[in-house]
């Protein structure tokens, strides 16, 4: 989402303050400096900004920034109020001493009125010099109040995560490089920005490929991301001139499962379209029926997926051109029978997963993945009898069109041939499944009815959150 910088009409108020301070020929010229403001508090409505008591910029919304304006150097009072409110109601009221001929960026971050993460102003002091030829300037500010200190890695897009972060242990309200120090200088080009909570190994944010043009002068503010996203943060990109933009976590969620009852252990490959299977794009090894990977976080993009017998590179199953969008959830299941024909042919089947919970309810999707079973009804048993048929006439290999919303509790589930009462599968007494409020589950019927087709019929319960 891009946000237009505020028009210069509001900045005229700041310029007027400067002219008034200069006076006529009988007064000395007042030294000036440059100041802009950025709204980076996700929980704060639009604000007005006062400079030395006069409203300089009005109605700044989250993610927006003013341009630089000339203000008197020295002690300068900056106040931030909710839009339309007088300066006397300021939530932020600071009087930094501004040196002449510098470039200052005042950034509103935080939330609430007390504590270390309260609403406050962070001030970036820069010399304003253009980047060296072929280079770009970067500054990073931690402005996400609920996120602990983070390690930040700036690398080439396809580089492995190095052992040493580019910026280590950056805590809320801290900036790197420090205010007044030279900005981080990088060559113009494509980069990837990753962050993890300091002391942990899991990646908390992954920008994917980001192009940093030569000559760019950026402040990057880590701010909360309310989702849907794989990360609690996003980066607010504030260039010296031009449009602000949000850089959100670029990962997709992919789950792979081996649900073919007569296929031995397999390796799974995820690769660029047209690429060959190799050790470098093998994502899972020795996967046996009915194992699943859980959700793997991978860069969003278009992929070919391939399955080979464990320890080999020759694909026996392939799914080409699978598009994984940012923050999407996708399951790819190996289903069917080795040497199967018609509907029972061995194949990779993709399903889009909805991980959004329902308040006070358990959300359940059912998928029929048993290749030699007829269409079925999913039934709830009570006292050995069928008490309800929440799903009817579900055919292989399909999922319920709409997820069930069930009250929390333990349900005894089974399947029967569509419209029938017997036989009850997978066992005559059914399978107990306990569901809690907020659960999001997929219940897959897998395996074979006929023992000659491999592993026996059963239910597999997958966690979709």
HELIX and SHEET records of a PDB file:
HELIX    1   1 UNK A    8  UNK A   22  1                                  15    
HELIX    2   2 UNK A   87  UNK A   89  5                                   3    
HELIX    3   3 UNK A  279  UNK A  281  5                                   3    
HELIX    4   4 UNK A  342  UNK A  344  5                                   3    
HELIX    5   5 UNK A  451  UNK A  453  5                                   3    
SHEET    1   A 6 UNK A   2  UNK A   3  0                                        
SHEET    2   A 6 UNK A 244  UNK A 247 -1                                        
SHEET    3   A 6 UNK A 233  UNK A 239 -1                                        
SHEET    4   A 6 UNK A 217  UNK A 224 -1                                        
SHEET    5   A 6 UNK A 135  UNK A 142  1                                        
SHEET    6   A 6 UNK A 175  UNK A 176 -1                                        
SHEET    1   B 6 UNK A   2  UNK A   3  0                                        
SHEET    2   B 6 UNK A 244  UNK A 247 -1                                        
SHEET    3   B 6 UNK A 233  UNK A 239 -1                                        
SHEET    4   B 6 UNK A 217  UNK A 224 -1                                        
SHEET    5   B 6 UNK A 135  UNK A 142  1                                        
SHEET    6   B 6 UNK A 184  UNK A 187 -1                                        
SHEET    1   C 4 UNK A  69  UNK A  72  0                                        
SHEET    2   C 4 UNK A  32  UNK A  39 -1                                        
SHEET    3   C 4 UNK A 103  UNK A 109  1                                        
SHEET    4   C 4 UNK A 120  UNK A 126 -1                                        
SHEET    1   D 4 UNK A  54  UNK A  60  0                                        
SHEET    2   D 4 UNK A  47  UNK A  51 -1                                        
SHEET    3   D 4 UNK A  74  UNK A  82 -1                                        
SHEET    4   D 4 UNK A  92  UNK A  98 -1                                        
SHEET    1   E 4 UNK A 167  UNK A 170  0                                        
SHEET    2   E 4 UNK A 150  UNK A 155 -1                                        
SHEET    3   E 4 UNK A 189  UNK A 197 -1                                        
SHEET    4   E 4 UNK A 205  UNK A 212 -1                                        
SHEET    1   F 4 UNK A 292  UNK A 299  0                                        
SHEET    2   F 4 UNK A 251  UNK A 258 -1                                        
SHEET    3   F 4 UNK A 329  UNK A 335  1                                        
SHEET    4   F 4 UNK A 347  UNK A 352 -1                                        
SHEET    1   G 4 UNK A 282  UNK A 287  0                                        
SHEET    2   G 4 UNK A 266  UNK A 272 -1                                        
SHEET    3   G 4 UNK A 301  UNK A 309 -1                                        
SHEET    4   G 4 UNK A 315  UNK A 324 -1                                        
SHEET    1   H 4 UNK A 404  UNK A 407  0                                        
SHEET    2   H 4 UNK A 361  UNK A 368 -1                                        
SHEET    3   H 4 UNK A 440  UNK A 446  1                                        
SHEET    4   H 4 UNK A 458  UNK A 463 -1                                        
SHEET    1   I 4 UNK A 385  UNK A 394  0                                        
SHEET    2   I 4 UNK A 376  UNK A 382 -1                                        
SHEET    3   I 4 UNK A 409  UNK A 417 -1                                        
SHEET    4   I 4 UNK A 431  UNK A 435 -1                                        
END                                                                             
